[in-house]
Amino acid sequence: ETGVTQSPTHLIKTRGQQVTLRCSSQSGHNTVSWYQQALGQGPQFIFQYYREEENGRGNFPPRFSGLQFPNYSSELNVNALELDDSALYLCASSLGGLRNTGELFFGEGSRLTVL
Amino acid sequence: DQQVKQNSPSLSVQEGRISILNCDYTNSMFDYFLWYKKYPAEGPTFLISISSIKDKNEDGRFTVFLNKSAKHLSLHIVPSQPGDSAVYFCAASGSNTGKLIFGQGTTLQVKP
């Protein structure tokens, strides 16, 4: 069984640039969630995708957007990067969309540094 | 507003003793609570969960207790082992949201 994989693992960008982070969900999982973890904090919910549609969104501006593909893999796009976007971005997969009780399977994360 | 709080940033215990990690929440609509463990350079991994209709759930060395009236849950690890040293996150979700609200985490160090 293949786990959740994310790429790239580390990247450095400058303010104003755009970034795309990628995630392959665990085999058989149809739901992908993205979380942002700032240093010393817990993960914060960005949004969730279920069957290729956004299925809930946290308190993040529209410059954070995403996609889910027919194979349930997903992308997180962040436009007009700001210094505060520097964080670990975690992708998590699960089954069931809104019916999910919350057990998520996380990838190792993508560490984004904005200079 | 921090709906899920872990007020102890760190905890140090001796191998073989009990580790107790605490978590408080404010939203009475939460009905499912989870604990995740995170090692450096790895993603969080699910440890144990509890539904709001229960007050205790046990899995091997790990037990989670839920006190709904106090809006408080705790994770007990007995006996603690050096391999348990990690950051522990408490998380909560509301019915059918699929969204987890995490606490800030508690770093547990188990000394040999």
HADDOCK unambig.tbl for C-alpha pairs under 7 A between the chains (distance, minus, plus):
assign (segid A and resid 40 and name CA) (segid B and resid 104 and name CA) 6.97 0.50 0.50
assign (segid A and resid 41 and name CA) (segid B and resid 104 and name CA) 4.62 0.50 0.50
assign (segid A and resid 41 and name CA) (segid B and resid 105 and name CA) 6.89 0.50 0.50
assign (segid A and resid 42 and name CA) (segid B and resid 102 and name CA) 5.47 0.50 0.50
assign (segid A and resid 42 and name CA) (segid B and resid 103 and name CA) 5.45 0.50 0.50
assign (segid A and resid 42 and name CA) (segid B and resid 104 and name CA) 4.24 0.50 0.50
assign (segid A and resid 42 and name CA) (segid B and resid 105 and name CA) 5.96 0.50 0.50
assign (segid A and resid 43 and name CA) (segid B and resid 102 and name CA) 6.03 0.50 0.50
assign (segid A and resid 44 and name CA) (segid B and resid 101 and name CA) 6.89 0.50 0.50
assign (segid A and resid 44 and name CA) (segid B and resid 102 and name CA) 6.87 0.50 0.50
assign (segid A and resid 45 and name CA) (segid B and resid 99 and name CA) 6.80 0.50 0.50
assign (segid A and resid 45 and name CA) (segid B and resid 100 and name CA) 6.86 0.50 0.50
assign (segid A and resid 97 and name CA) (segid B and resid 98 and name CA) 6.30 0.50 0.50
assign (segid A and resid 98 and name CA) (segid B and resid 96 and name CA) 4.72 0.50 0.50
assign (segid A and resid 98 and name CA) (segid B and resid 97 and name CA) 5.15 0.50 0.50
assign (segid A and resid 98 and name CA) (segid B and resid 98 and name CA) 5.01 0.50 0.50
assign (segid A and resid 99 and name CA) (segid B and resid 96 and name CA) 4.92 0.50 0.50
assign (segid A and resid 99 and name CA) (segid B and resid 98 and name CA) 6.65 0.50 0.50
assign (segid A and resid 100 and name CA) (segid B and resid 96 and name CA) 6.60 0.50 0.50
assign (segid A and resid 100 and name CA) (segid B and resid 98 and name CA) 5.16 0.50 0.50
assign (segid A and resid 101 and name CA) (segid B and resid 32 and name CA) 6.93 0.50 0.50
assign (segid A and resid 101 and name CA) (segid B and resid 98 and name CA) 6.38 0.50 0.50
assign (segid A and resid 102 and name CA) (segid B and resid 93 and name CA) 6.61 0.50 0.50
assign (segid A and resid 102 and name CA) (segid B and resid 98 and name CA) 5.67 0.50 0.50
assign (segid A and resid 102 and name CA) (segid B and resid 99 and name CA) 6.89 0.50 0.50
assign (segid A and resid 102 and name CA) (segid B and resid 100 and name CA) 6.47 0.50 0.50
assign (segid A and resid 103 and name CA) (segid B and resid 46 and name CA) 6.65 0.50 0.50
assign (segid A and resid 105 and name CA) (segid B and resid 45 and name CA) 6.73 0.50 0.50
assign (segid A and resid 106 and name CA) (segid B and resid 43 and name CA) 5.34 0.50 0.50
assign (segid A and resid 106 and name CA) (segid B and resid 44 and name CA) 5.97 0.50 0.50
assign (segid A and resid 106 and name CA) (segid B and resid 45 and name CA) 6.71 0.50 0.50
assign (segid A and resid 107 and name CA) (segid B and resid 43 and name CA) 5.21 0.50 0.50
assign (segid A and resid 108 and name CA) (segid B and resid 41 and name CA) 6.60 0.50 0.50
assign (segid A and resid 108 and name CA) (segid B and resid 42 and name CA) 4.60 0.50 0.50
assign (segid A and resid 108 and name CA) (segid B and resid 43 and name CA) 4.08 0.50 0.50
assign (segid A and resid 109 and name CA) (segid B and resid 43 and name CA) 6.25 0.50 0.50
